Amino acid sequence: MSTETNILVDQFGRKHDYLRISLTERCNLRCTYCMPAEGIALRPREQFMRTEEIFSIAQTFVKLGVKKIRLTGGEPFVRKDAGAVIEMLSTLPIELSISTNGILIDQHIERLKACGVKSVNVSLDSLKQGRMLAITRRDYFERIMRNIQLLLDEGFDVKINCVVTKGVNDDEVIDFIEWTKEAPVHVRFIEFMPFDGNEWDWSKGVSLDEILKRTSAHFGPFGFERIEDRPNDTSKNYRLTDGKGTFAIISTVTNPFCDSCNRIRLTADGKLKNCLFSNSESDLLSAMRKGEDILPLIQSSIQNKKAVRSGMESFDDFANPEEHGKNRKMVSIGG
């Protein structure tokens, strides 16, 4: 490919205009599907992107055609200069959003509003305090719920990300959907996905079809409706007929959406991942620190992106522990 404007278009014609940047591998929770109970080994600070390096790499991607940047972690607000990163990125001509566990976000409300951030994704895997403690291994439930309400009161578009696991929280699917009847929240159920160290087994998974069957059994076939997905949506979206919010299902395992994927990921240590499940990475940070041009690395990464889930096209491939054991832990990739 000869011009910078098409570097982000892969061999399947997918244009990657959505960049997710992880600010840190650290988190103040220990969610069972994301991080081992003992956490992960801490690395020297110099191995991670500095504020100005994040901005410089982001500038490069925006020049190439990126229109949306989402900040993730770990927990992004654990990083002490997260506010400065947000302020710098807000000067770029992009849609800027953030994913968080909600614990610290009340300290950043005014900055987010001033920087034009309108959409916030909050991870919440249970509406029960004791169960949240068991899943996250930390007791922040009341604070998270209070901050979700604060975000709603302040006019943010709030998406709730819920990883559904059989025998853990799947009995709360209807409760989460009921929440959308009274509040303008957008609940997104995520199928349990395999990553290094999370003891994945699809026997713990709850599929899109199963969630829809439960929804239909409870609300009736005409109690909810399919709504139009936006271009490049990862979710299949629905609404209760009398609901203020919406609910959706992200079916990465049983019904992948790879054919319309427009996402690329930059890890906190400056590695570019062309797919959430890819075990290959391009080291942009080291190249930039050496004064090298990072464009060839970006182009190579995009052109080597596989059609489906980093080449794991069949369910058996995807379920093979040898495959997802080669990838990072979820917390070090970025949500």
C-alpha positions, 0 to 999 in steps of 0.5 A: 500500500503506497499512501498513508491514508490507506495504511489502516485498511487490511487485506480484507478491506476493513478500515481500522479507525478505532484505537483503544489505548491501555494506560496501565496494567494495574487495577484496584480490582482482581476480577476472576476472568481478567486477573489472577488473585495475586495480580500480575508482576509489576514492571519498571515504569520506564517500560511503559508509555509516558504521557507525551509518548501516548499523545505522539503515537495517538497523533500518528494514528489520527493522521492515518484516519483514526476517528475514535480513541477509547482509554482502558486499563487495567483501571485507567484512573489508577494511573496518576497522570490519567487526567493529563492524558485525557486533556492532551488527547481531547485536543485531537479531532476524535471521539474520546471515551473511556472504560473504567470500573467506576471506583475513582471516576467521581474524582474526574467528572468535571475534567471529562466534561471539559474534555468533551468525553460523553461516553463511559463504559463501566464494568459491573458483573453483579447487582449484588454486593456479596457476589461482586465481592466474590467476583472482584475480590474487593468490596467497592460495590456501593461506591461503584453503584453510586458513581454510575448514578452520578454519571447518569445524573451528569448526562453521560452515556453509560454502558454497563459491561457484564461478563456472564458466567454460568453458575456465577451471575447468569441468574442476574441477566433478567435483573440487569435487563429490568434495570434498563426499564427504569434507567437510561443505562445500556447493559452489554452482556459479554460472553466469557472469553479465554485469556492467559490465566483466567481458567477459561472453559466454555462450560462456564459460558452463556451464549447469545442464544441462551440469553435471548431465550431467557429474555423471551421467556421472561418478557415474552416475544413482544416484550423486547425488540431488536434495534439497529446496530451501528456500523462496526458494532461488536454487539447485537442490540435490543430494547424493552418495549417500555425501556428507557435504556437498552441491552446488548450481547457481545457474542465473541465466542459463539457469533464473532463479528470479525468481518466488520472489525475496525479496532486496534489496540495499543498496550500500556507498554506501547505494543500494537495488537491488531486483534484482541486474541493475537499473540503477536505484537508490534513494538511501537514504543521501542521503535519511537524511542530509537527515532525510527519511523513507526509507520512500517510497523503499523502497516505490517501489523494491519496487513497481517491481521487475520480474517477471524479471531487471529486465525482461530476460525473454528470453535475447537481452535478458539477453545484450545488452551494452547492457543489462548495461553500464548496471549497476554492476560486480559488486564495487560491487554486492555479492555 
